[in-house]
Each structure stands twice: as C-alpha cells, then as structure tokens.
C-alpha cells in the first residue's frame, strides 16, 4: 500500500522557468508548474504554505546571492532548486564556476529542508538545443552527482520525450506553454511520492502535420523581432529581464491561489 506523503510547505528557487513563464493567464499573470504543484499540495493539507522566490533572467550566482539563504531560513518541507541553465546559454560560460555555485546552493539548502528537489531542465528540439547540449549535459551531470551526495530528488525533464516537442513551447522558444508546465508539475508531484494523476505525462503529443514553409518563415521573423533581438540587446548592454523585479511570492504564507507577476516585459531570460 502506497504511503501518502504529507508536506506542509514548499519553497521554489530559480529563474523564469520556476517563475512560470510562459504559462499566461487571462489576467496577464503567469502561473507555472510551481504554482500548480502548490495548489495540488494545498488541496491535501490545510494551512499549506508556499513561497516562490524565482525571478526571470537570474544566473546561478544571482540565485545563490539573492535566494538561497532566504529559502534556507524558511525551513520548508520541500525546496525546489532549478538554476544554471541561463548561464549555459551565455556566449561565455565558465562551467567550473557554475558547478561551484550550484554545489554551494545545494550544500546550503539540503540540510535546511525536508526534501530538496533538483531538475534536469527540458530542452526544446532545435538548433539552440544542439548548440548548447554539451554545456547542458555537463550541468545535469553535476546535478546528478550533487543529488546522490545530498539525498536530493532529481526530476528528469530533459529525458522526457514529450517536453522536447516545440508545440509545448511558447513563441519565444525558451519557455514552456501552460500544457508544458502542467506536465512538469505532474513530474514533480510524482517524484515527491504522490499518486500519479497523469501517468502519461512523458508521452509525446499526437503527431500533426508540420507547418508549411511560409508559416515557418513568418514564425522565424516574428521570433527574431519580438524576442531574439531584444534578448541580444540585453546581453550586449549587461541587462536582464529580471532587473529590479521582486520575487514572485517572497513570503512563506498559506497558499490561496494568489496572482503571479504581470506578464509585462516578457521575453527571453
């Protein structure tokens, strides 16, 4: 007989992926997998508390400096940490430094919570993934090693065929859609020991006819104009989409499905 886990609190640490981009709600706010997970856990546990410290665009050094100590002090039952992927997408990336900072984060968080959850983040099929695959896989190897050493749970989203499907990614090609975030929430839910609500979350979506050449070129032009060029501009000027933005849910308080940050200034992290 399966033991039903009991968790009374969740703290999410990370960047845009954990903030919830691009799971856009009608009111212009973002939801995301962490909010969905918190809602499920709250439905089982009266008084369940949730904080989401994630801010879009953050590098692993910023996550360590701005979020890790705050999260550790909250002493939550569950802490999720997803970071480092933004670093791997930079033209210049010191993977040794990324590894050291990620190690620092895990060593601080693991003893302070009941269960630390790490992730091998998903990757959209396409040229960007192929270009940065070696760095990403080096990051994930580090995550696996740290999880084994510190007793963390690893949710393997990178190895899930369904999450590589471009149809589960927003037009910016860097953030998941609502359906993608739903599948991530299910993956973490199961990794924490809860009974499956969607055993097929890894299963790819049914095949569909690929878009025609004209549609693809139009989508490429729109992506470059609305997302790629602004992202390059921020890189050249040393800015980030998260500059000056506060954490999504900075306090560990009872979860009542409150709104997320507005979607203004959305874009590549």
ZADO-1210 file (C-alpha; in nm, 4 decimals, padded with zeros to 6 digits):
<atoms>
<atom x="00.0000" y="00.0000" z="00.0000" code="UNK" pos="1"/>
<atom x="00.1418" y="00.3380" z="-00.1046" code="UNK" pos="2"/>
<atom x="00.2152" y="00.5813" z="00.1768" code="UNK" pos="3"/>
<atom x="00.0603" y="00.9202" z="00.1076" code="UNK" pos="4"/>
<atom x="00.3221" y="01.1903" z="00.1719" code="UNK" pos="5"/>
<atom x="00.2412" y="01.4878" z="00.3906" code="UNK" pos="6"/>
<atom x="00.4112" y="01.8161" z="00.3088" code="UNK" pos="7"/>
<atom x="00.3092" y="02.1373" z="00.4795" code="UNK" pos="8"/>
<atom x="00.5270" y="02.3873" z="00.2900" code="UNK" pos="9"/>
<atom x="00.7028" y="02.4456" z="-00.0416" code="UNK" pos="10"/>
<atom x="00.9676" y="02.6995" z="-00.1423" code="UNK" pos="11"/>
<atom x="01.0628" y="02.7361" z="-00.5093" code="UNK" pos="12"/>
<atom x="01.4017" y="02.8826" z="-00.6045" code="UNK" pos="13"/>
<atom x="01.5182" y="02.9721" z="-00.9542" code="UNK" pos="14"/>
<atom x="01.4664" y="03.1773" z="-01.2684" code="UNK" pos="15"/>
<atom x="01.1938" y="03.2249" z="-01.5322" code="UNK" pos="16"/>
<atom x="01.1243" y="02.8522" z="-01.5553" code="UNK" pos="17"/>
<atom x="01.0179" y="02.8454" z="-01.1895" code="UNK" pos="18"/>
<atom x="00.8549" y="03.1888" z="-01.2041" code="UNK" pos="19"/>
<atom x="00.6134" y="03.0348" z="-01.4556" code="UNK" pos="20"/>
<atom x="00.6869" y="03.1902" z="-01.7926" code="UNK" pos="21"/>
<atom x="00.5065" y="03.1483" z="-02.0295" code="UNK" pos="22"/>
<atom x="00.2013" y="02.9911" z="-01.8662" code="UNK" pos="23"/>
<atom x="-00.0043" y="03.3024" z="-01.9248" code="UNK" pos="24"/>
<atom x="-00.3403" y="03.3502" z="-01.7530" code="UNK" pos="25"/>
<atom x="-00.6272" y="03.5668" z="-01.8854" code="UNK" pos="26"/>
<atom x="-00.5492" y="03.8433" z="-01.6351" code="UNK" pos="27"/>
<atom x="-00.1948" y="03.8790" z="-01.7707" code="UNK" pos="28"/>
<atom x="-00.0219" y="03.6989" z="-01.4834" code="UNK" pos="29"/>
<atom x="00.1952" y="03.3900" z="-01.5034" code="UNK" pos="30"/>
<atom x="00.1114" y="03.0655" z="-01.3273" code="UNK" pos="31"/>
<atom x="00.3624" y="02.7867" z="-01.3969" code="UNK" pos="32"/>
<atom x="00.4456" y="02.4434" z="-01.2665" code="UNK" pos="33"/>
<atom x="00.5396" y="02.5574" z="-00.9138" code="UNK" pos="34"/>
<atom x="00.2019" y="02.7274" z="-00.8619" code="UNK" pos="35"/>
<atom x="00.0240" y="02.4220" z="-00.9988" code="UNK" pos="36"/>
<atom x="00.2215" y="02.1959" z="-00.7666" code="UNK" pos="37"/>
<atom x="00.1500" y="02.4192" z="-00.4680" code="UNK" pos="38"/>
<atom x="-00.2218" y="02.4156" z="-00.5474" code="UNK" pos="39"/>
<atom x="-00.2249" y="02.0354" z="-00.5504" code="UNK" pos="40"/>
<atom x="-00.0331" y="02.0106" z="-00.2249" code="UNK" pos="41"/>
<atom x="-00.2537" y="02.2739" z="-00.0598" code="UNK" pos="42"/>
<atom x="-00.5652" y="02.0791" z="-00.1571" code="UNK" pos="43"/>
<atom x="-00.4366" y="01.7885" z="00.0538" code="UNK" pos="44"/>
<atom x="-00.3020" y="01.9838" z="00.3508" code="UNK" pos="45"/>
<atom x="-00.4956" y="02.2609" z="00.5291" code="UNK" pos="46"/>
<atom x="-00.2752" y="02.5587" z="00.6052" code="UNK" pos="47"/>
<atom x="-00.0203" y="02.4615" z="00.3399" code="UNK" pos="48"/>
<atom x="00.2358" y="02.7386" z="00.2886" code="UNK" pos="49"/>
<atom x="00.4117" y="02.8363" z="-00.0325" code="UNK" pos="50"/>
<atom x="00.6841" y="03.0819" z="-00.1371" code="UNK" pos="51"/>
<atom x="00.8243" y="03.1317" z="-00.4851" code="UNK" pos="52"/>
<atom x="01.1472" y="03.3323" z="-00.4857" code="UNK" pos="53"/>
<atom x="01.2147" y="03.2864" z="-00.8574" code="UNK" pos="54"/>
<atom x="01.2891" y="03.5837" z="-01.0814" code="UNK" pos="55"/>
<atom x="01.3292" y="03.5664" z="-01.4578" code="UNK" pos="56"/>
<atom x="01.6737" y="03.6073" z="-01.6084" code="UNK" pos="57"/>
<atom x="01.8697" y="03.5125" z="-01.2965" code="UNK" pos="58"/>
<atom x="02.2065" y="03.3419" z="-01.3302" code="UNK" pos="59"/>
<atom x="02.3157" y="03.0817" z="-01.0778" code="UNK" pos="60"/>
<atom x="02.5359" y="03.3351" z="-00.8961" code="UNK" pos="61"/>
<atom x="02.2403" y="03.5678" z="-00.8503" code="UNK" pos="62"/>
<atom x="02.0222" y="03.2802" z="-00.7315" code="UNK" pos="63"/>
<atom x="02.2842" y="03.1923" z="-00.4701" code="UNK" pos="64"/>
<atom x="02.3277" y="03.5541" z="-00.3603" code="UNK" pos="65"/>
<atom x="01.9610" y="03.6557" z="-00.3568" code="UNK" pos="66"/>
<atom x="01.7500" y="03.3458" z="-00.2970" code="UNK" pos="67"/>
<atom x="01.9337" y="03.0567" z="-00.1344" code="UNK" pos="68"/>
<atom x="01.9839" y="03.2000" z="00.2152" code="UNK" pos="69"/>
<atom x="01.6264" y="03.3302" z="00.2192" code="UNK" pos="70"/>
<atom x="01.4945" y="02.9874" z="00.1202" code="UNK" pos="71"/>
<atom x="01.7119" y="02.8053" z="00.3716" code="UNK" pos="72"/>
<atom x="01.5857" y="03.0258" z="00.6538" code="UNK" pos="73"/>
<atom x="01.2257" y="02.9286" z="00.5738" code="UNK" pos="74"/>
<atom x="01.2932" y="02.5639" z="00.6767" code="UNK" pos="75"/>
<atom x="01.0324" y="02.4282" z="00.4374" code="UNK" pos="76"/>
<atom x="00.9320" y="02.0670" z="00.3943" code="UNK" pos="77"/>
<atom x="01.0146" y="02.0853" z="00.0224" code="UNK" pos="78"/>
<atom x="01.2526" y="02.3167" z="-00.1628" code="UNK" pos="79"/>
<atom x="01.2900" y="02.3096" z="-00.5408" code="UNK" pos="80"/>
<atom x="01.6084" y="02.4482" z="-00.6952" code="UNK" pos="81"/>
<atom x="01.6400" y="02.4998" z="-01.0701" code="UNK" pos="82"/>
<atom x="01.9260" y="02.7181" z="-01.1898" code="UNK" pos="83"/>
<atom x="02.2315" y="02.7348" z="-01.4089" code="UNK" pos="84"/>
<atom x="02.0637" y="02.6920" z="-01.7455" code="UNK" pos="85"/>
<atom x="02.0704" y="03.0671" z="-01.8168" code="UNK" pos="86"/>
<atom x="02.4463" y="03.0533" z="-01.7618" code="UNK" pos="87"/>
<atom x="02.4909" y="02.7773" z="-02.0187" code="UNK" pos="88"/>
<atom x="02.3132" y="02.9894" z="-02.2819" code="UNK" pos="89"/>
<atom x="02.5615" y="03.2771" z="-02.2482" code="UNK" pos="90"/>
<atom x="02.8321" y="03.3044" z="-02.5184" code="UNK" pos="91"/>
<atom x="03.0944" y="03.2826" z="-02.2460" code="UNK" pos="92"/>
<atom x="03.0215" y="03.0377" z="-01.9680" code="UNK" pos="93"/>
<atom x="03.2632" y="02.9160" z="-01.7007" code="UNK" pos="94"/>
<atom x="03.1199" y="02.5736" z="-01.6247" code="UNK" pos="95"/>
<atom x="03.3619" y="02.5290" z="-01.3370" code="UNK" pos="96"/>
<atom x="03.2175" y="02.8380" z="-01.1709" code="UNK" pos="97"/>
<atom x="02.8619" y="02.7235" z="-01.2413" code="UNK" pos="98"/>
<atom x="02.9377" y="02.3883" z="-01.0858" code="UNK" pos="99"/>
<atom x="03.0892" y="02.5515" z="-00.7780" code="UNK" pos="100"/>
<atom x="02.7936" y="02.7835" z="-00.7260" code="UNK" pos="101"/>
<atom x="02.5409" y="02.5054" z="-00.7749" code="UNK" pos="102"/>
<atom x="02.7312" y="02.2968" z="-00.5220" code="UNK" pos="103"/>
<atom x="02.7219" y="02.5875" z="-00.2766" code="UNK" pos="104"/>
<atom x="02.3458" y="02.6206" z="-00.3223" code="UNK" pos="105"/>
<atom x="02.2783" y="02.2509" z="-00.2694" code="UNK" pos="106"/>
<atom x="02.5055" y="02.2283" z="00.0338" code="UNK" pos="107"/>
<atom x="02.3183" y="02.5169" z="00.1945" code="UNK" pos="108"/>
<atom x="01.9659" y="02.4092" z="00.1055" code="UNK" pos="109"/>
<atom x="01.9765" y="02.0317" z="00.1565" code="UNK" pos="110"/>
<atom x="02.0253" y="02.0391" z="00.5357" code="UNK" pos="111"/>
<atom x="01.7655" y="02.3133" z="00.5814" code="UNK" pos="112"/>
<atom x="01.4622" y="02.1383" z="00.4328" code="UNK" pos="113"/>
<atom x="01.2824" y="01.8081" z="00.4496" code="UNK" pos="114"/>
<atom x="01.3364" y="01.7289" z="00.0806" code="UNK" pos="115"/>
<atom x="01.5412" y="01.9117" z="-00.1815" code="UNK" pos="116"/>
<atom x="01.4249" y="01.8708" z="-00.5415" code="UNK" pos="117"/>
<atom x="01.6603" y="01.9321" z="-00.8341" code="UNK" pos="118"/>
<atom x="01.5802" y="01.9113" z="-01.2046" code="UNK" pos="119"/>
<atom x="01.7338" y="01.8260" z="-01.5355" code="UNK" pos="120"/>
<atom x="01.5522" y="02.1031" z="-01.7230" code="UNK" pos="121"/>
<atom x="01.3726" y="02.0309" z="-02.0511" code="UNK" pos="122"/>
<atom x="01.5108" y="02.1373" z="-02.3871" code="UNK" pos="123"/>
<atom x="01.3156" y="02.2324" z="-02.6979" code="UNK" pos="124"/>
<atom x="01.4149" y="02.0335" z="-03.0039" code="UNK" pos="125"/>
<atom x="01.6018" y="02.2505" z="-03.2493" code="UNK" pos="126"/>
<atom x="01.9356" y="02.4185" z="-03.3265" code="UNK" pos="127"/>
<atom x="01.9620" y="02.6025" z="-02.9940" code="UNK" pos="128"/>
<atom x="01.9477" y="02.2765" z="-02.8006" code="UNK" pos="129"/>
<atom x="02.2072" y="02.1157" z="-03.0260" code="UNK" pos="130"/>
<atom x="02.4437" y="02.4094" z="-02.9923" code="UNK" pos="131"/>
<atom x="02.4351" y="02.4177" z="-02.6139" code="UNK" pos="132"/>
<atom x="02.3776" y="02.0465" z="-02.5459" code="UNK" pos="133"/>
<atom x="02.7346" y="01.9761" z="-02.4164" code="UNK" pos="134"/>
<atom x="02.7079" y="02.2516" z="-02.1543" code="UNK" pos="135"/>
<atom x="02.3580" y="02.1487" z="-02.0551" code="UNK" pos="136"/>
<atom x="02.4584" y="01.7871" z="-02.0117" code="UNK" pos="137"/>
<atom x="02.7615" y="01.8900" z="-01.8069" code="UNK" pos="138"/>
<atom x="02.5224" y="02.0853" z="-01.5827" code="UNK" pos="139"/>
<atom x="02.2938" y="01.7846" z="-01.5493" code="UNK" pos="140"/>
<atom x="02.5835" y="01.5538" z="-01.4658" code="UNK" pos="141"/>
<atom x="02.6712" y="01.7900" z="-01.1817" code="UNK" pos="142"/>
<atom x="02.3086" y="01.7876" z="-01.0641" code="UNK" pos="143"/>
<atom x="02.3031" y="01.4067" z="-01.0599" code="UNK" pos="144"/>
<atom x="02.6236" y="01.3943" z="-00.8553" code="UNK" pos="145"/>
<atom x="02.5010" y="01.6504" z="-00.6040" code="UNK" pos="146"/>
<atom x="02.1658" y="01.4757" z="-00.5678" code="UNK" pos="147"/>
<atom x="02.3307" y="01.1441" z="-00.4915" code="UNK" pos="148"/>
<atom x="02.5638" y="01.3031" z="-00.2364" code="UNK" pos="149"/>
<atom x="02.2996" y="01.5099" z="-00.0562" code="UNK" pos="150"/>
<atom x="01.9891" y="01.2945" z="-00.0858" code="UNK" pos="151"/>
<atom x="01.8047" y="01.5246" z="-00.3264" code="UNK" pos="152"/>
<atom x="01.5372" y="01.4084" z="-00.5698" code="UNK" pos="153"/>
<atom x="01.6132" y="01.4656" z="-00.9388" code="UNK" pos="154"/>
<atom x="01.3230" y="01.5192" z="-01.1786" code="UNK" pos="155"/>
<atom x="01.4447" y="01.4274" z="-01.5269" code="UNK" pos="156"/>
<atom x="01.2594" y="01.6594" z="-01.7620" code="UNK" pos="157"/>
<atom x="01.5460" y="01.6599" z="-02.0124" code="UNK" pos="158"/>
<atom x="01.4923" y="01.2892" z="-02.0747" code="UNK" pos="159"/>
<atom x="01.1156" y="01.3212" z="-02.1263" code="UNK" pos="160"/>
<atom x="01.0309" y="01.2964" z="-02.4994" code="UNK" pos="161"/>
<atom x="00.7092" y="01.4951" z="-02.4572" code="UNK" pos="162"/>
<atom x="00.8850" y="01.8083" z="-02.3317" code="UNK" pos="163"/>
<atom x="01.1108" y="01.8382" z="-02.6349" code="UNK" pos="164"/>
<atom x="00.8091" y="01.8930" z="-02.8619" code="UNK" pos="165"/>
<atom x="00.8134" y="02.2520" z="-02.9993" code="UNK" pos="166"/>
<atom x="00.4346" y="02.2618" z="-02.9597" code="UNK" pos="167"/>
<atom x="00.4820" y="02.2675" z="-02.5813" code="UNK" pos="168"/>
<atom x="00.6997" y="02.5793" z="-02.6039" code="UNK" pos="169"/>
<atom x="00.5940" y="02.9420" z="-02.6291" code="UNK" pos="170"/>
<atom x="00.6682" y="03.1615" z="-02.9304" code="UNK" pos="171"/>
<atom x="00.9859" y="03.2842" z="-02.7568" code="UNK" pos="172"/>
<atom x="01.1201" y="02.9248" z="-02.7886" code="UNK" pos="173"/>
<atom x="01.2635" y="02.9372" z="-02.4371" code="UNK" pos="174"/>
<atom x="00.9631" y="02.8945" z="-02.2065" code="UNK" pos="175"/>
<atom x="00.7005" y="02.6240" z="-02.1798" code="UNK" pos="176"/>
<atom x="00.3325" y="02.6725" z="-02.2542" code="UNK" pos="177"/>
<atom x="00.0618" y="02.6024" z="-01.9991" code="UNK" pos="178"/>
<atom x="00.0463" y="02.2376" z="-02.1079" code="UNK" pos="179"/>
<atom x="00.4212" y="02.2077" z="-02.0684" code="UNK" pos="180"/>
<atom x="00.4074" y="02.3499" z="-01.7161" code="UNK" pos="181"/>
<atom x="00.1213" y="02.1140" z="-01.6308" code="UNK" pos="182"/>
<atom x="00.3385" y="01.8188" z="-01.7273" code="UNK" pos="183"/>
<atom x="00.6288" y="01.9491" z="-01.5200" code="UNK" pos="184"/>
<atom x="00.4021" y="01.9858" z="-01.2167" code="UNK" pos="185"/>
<atom x="00.2914" y="01.6263" z="-01.2638" code="UNK" pos="186"/>
<atom x="00.6525" y="01.5117" z="-01.2870" code="UNK" pos="187"/>
<atom x="00.7484" y="01.6812" z="-00.9598" code="UNK" pos="188"/>
<atom x="00.4280" y="01.5597" z="-00.7945" code="UNK" pos="189"/>
<atom x="00.5159" y="01.2006" z="-00.8758" code="UNK" pos="190"/>
<atom x="00.8821" y="01.2466" z="-00.7761" code="UNK" pos="191"/>
<atom x="00.7681" y="01.3574" z="-00.4306" code="UNK" pos="192"/>
<atom x="00.5808" y="01.0309" z="-00.3889" code="UNK" pos="193"/>
<atom x="00.2246" y="01.1382" z="-00.4609" code="UNK" pos="194"/>
<atom x="-00.0079" y="00.9098" z="-00.6520" code="UNK" pos="195"/>
<atom x="00.0017" y="00.9752" z="-01.0239" code="UNK" pos="196"/>
<atom x="-00.2735" y="01.1900" z="-01.1718" code="UNK" pos="197"/>
<atom x="-00.1308" y="01.1674" z="-01.5249" code="UNK" pos="198"/>
<atom x="00.0868" y="00.8588" z="-01.5763" code="UNK" pos="199"/>
<atom x="00.1327" y="00.9574" z="-01.9411" code="UNK" pos="200"/>
<atom x="00.2967" y="01.2971" z="-01.8870" code="UNK" pos="201"/>
<atom x="00.6094" y="01.1727" z="-02.0637" code="UNK" pos="202"/>
<atom x="00.4126" y="01.0528" z="-02.3650" code="UNK" pos="203"/>
<atom x="00.4568" y="01.2779" z="-02.6700" code="UNK" pos="204"/>
<atom x="00.1573" y="01.4608" z="-02.8105" code="UNK" pos="205"/>
<atom x="-00.0117" y="01.3025" z="-03.1148" code="UNK" pos="206"/>
<atom x="00.1669" y="01.3759" z="-03.4395" code="UNK" pos="207"/>
<atom x="00.0386" y="01.6611" z="-03.6505" code="UNK" pos="208"/>
<atom x="00.1187" y="01.7918" z="-03.9957" code="UNK" pos="209"/>
<atom x="00.4226" y="02.0230" z="-03.9845" code="UNK" pos="210"/>
<atom x="00.3647" y="02.3890" z="-04.0715" code="UNK" pos="211"/>
<atom x="00.4371" y="02.4947" z="-04.4267" code="UNK" pos="212"/>
<atom x="00.7469" y="02.6825" z="-04.5385" code="UNK" pos="213"/>
<atom x="00.5749" y="03.0224" z="-04.5397" code="UNK" pos="214"/>
<atom x="00.4341" y="02.9686" z="-04.1892" code="UNK" pos="215"/>
<atom x="00.7757" y="02.8659" z="-04.0568" code="UNK" pos="216"/>
<atom x="00.9488" y="03.1690" z="-04.2085" code="UNK" pos="217"/>
<atom x="00.6814" y="03.4024" z="-04.0705" code="UNK" pos="218"/>
<atom x="00.7223" y="03.2458" z="-03.7253" code="UNK" pos="219"/>
<atom x="01.1016" y="03.2827" z="-03.7507" code="UNK" pos="220"/>
<atom x="01.0695" y="03.6510" z="-03.8397" code="UNK" pos="221"/>
<atom x="00.8249" y="03.7162" z="-03.5559" code="UNK" pos="222"/>
<atom x="01.0511" y="03.5331" z="-03.3092" code="UNK" pos="223"/>
<atom x="01.3556" y="03.7357" z="-03.4170" code="UNK" pos="224"/>
<atom x="01.1718" y="04.0679" z="-03.3967" code="UNK" pos="225"/>
<atom x="00.9819" y="04.0162" z="-03.0715" code="UNK" pos="226"/>
<atom x="01.2217" y="03.8002" z="-02.8709" code="UNK" pos="227"/>
<atom x="01.5673" y="03.7320" z="-03.0158" code="UNK" pos="228"/>
<atom x="01.6725" y="04.0887" z="-03.0940" code="UNK" pos="229"/>
<atom x="01.5610" y="04.2260" z="-02.7532" code="UNK" pos="230"/>
<atom x="01.7421" y="03.9361" z="-02.5851" code="UNK" pos="231"/>
<atom x="02.0626" y="04.0134" z="-02.7755" code="UNK" pos="232"/>
<atom x="02.0240" y="04.3807" z="-02.6832" code="UNK" pos="233"/>
<atom x="02.0052" y="04.2953" z="-02.3141" code="UNK" pos="234"/>
<atom x="02.3130" y="04.0749" z="-02.3416" code="UNK" pos="235"/>
<atom x="02.5136" y="04.3487" z="-02.5122" code="UNK" pos="236"/>
<atom x="02.4178" y="04.6073" z="-02.2502" code="UNK" pos="237"/>
<atom x="02.4506" y="04.3786" z="-01.9496" code="UNK" pos="238"/>
<atom x="02.0816" y="04.3999" z="-01.8630" code="UNK" pos="239"/>
<atom x="01.8360" y="04.1259" z="-01.7693" code="UNK" pos="240"/>
<atom x="01.4603" y="04.0903" z="-01.7992" code="UNK" pos="241"/>
<atom x="01.4564" y="04.0402" z="-01.4222" code="UNK" pos="242"/>
<atom x="01.6411" y="04.3567" z="-01.3252" code="UNK" pos="243"/>
<atom x="01.4508" y="04.5328" z="-01.0467" code="UNK" pos="244"/>
<atom x="01.1796" y="04.2674" z="-01.0365" code="UNK" pos="245"/>
<atom x="01.0858" y="04.1319" z="-00.6912" code="UNK" pos="246"/>
<atom x="01.0366" y="03.7610" z="-00.6193" code="UNK" pos="247"/>
<atom x="00.7057" y="03.6162" z="-00.7271" code="UNK" pos="248"/>
<atom x="00.5915" y="03.5142" z="-00.3756" code="UNK" pos="249"/>
<atom x="00.8573" y="03.6373" z="-00.1310" code="UNK" pos="250"/>
<atom x="00.6991" y="03.5112" z="00.1909" code="UNK" pos="251"/>
<atom x="00.6167" y="03.1603" z="00.3067" code="UNK" pos="252"/>
<atom x="00.2460" y="03.2070" z="00.3678" code="UNK" pos="253"/>
<atom x="-00.0703" y="02.9974" z="00.3237" code="UNK" pos="254"/>
<atom x="-00.1389" y="02.9322" z="-00.0425" code="UNK" pos="255"/>
<atom x="-00.4690" y="03.0644" z="-00.1678" code="UNK" pos="256"/>
<atom x="-00.4004" y="03.0723" z="-00.5403" code="UNK" pos="257"/>
<atom x="-00.2845" y="03.4336" z="-00.5425" code="UNK" pos="258"/>
<atom x="-00.1849" y="03.6102" z="-00.8632" code="UNK" pos="259"/>
<atom x="00.1618" y="03.5938" z="-01.0092" code="UNK" pos="260"/>
<atom x="00.3635" y="03.8817" z="-01.1502" code="UNK" pos="261"/>
<atom x="00.2213" y="04.0614" z="-01.4555" code="UNK" pos="262"/>
<atom x="00.3409" y="03.9492" z="-01.7953" code="UNK" pos="263"/>
<atom x="00.4685" y="04.2916" z="-01.8979" code="UNK" pos="264"/>
<atom x="00.8222" y="04.2962" z="-02.0330" code="UNK" pos="265"/>
<atom x="00.8051" y="03.9237" z="-02.1016" code="UNK" pos="266"/>
<atom x="01.0790" y="03.7842" z="-02.3182" code="UNK" pos="267"/>
<atom x="01.3873" y="03.5682" z="-02.3262" code="UNK" pos="268"/>
<atom x="01.5661" y="03.5449" z="-01.9968" code="UNK" pos="269"/>
</atoms>
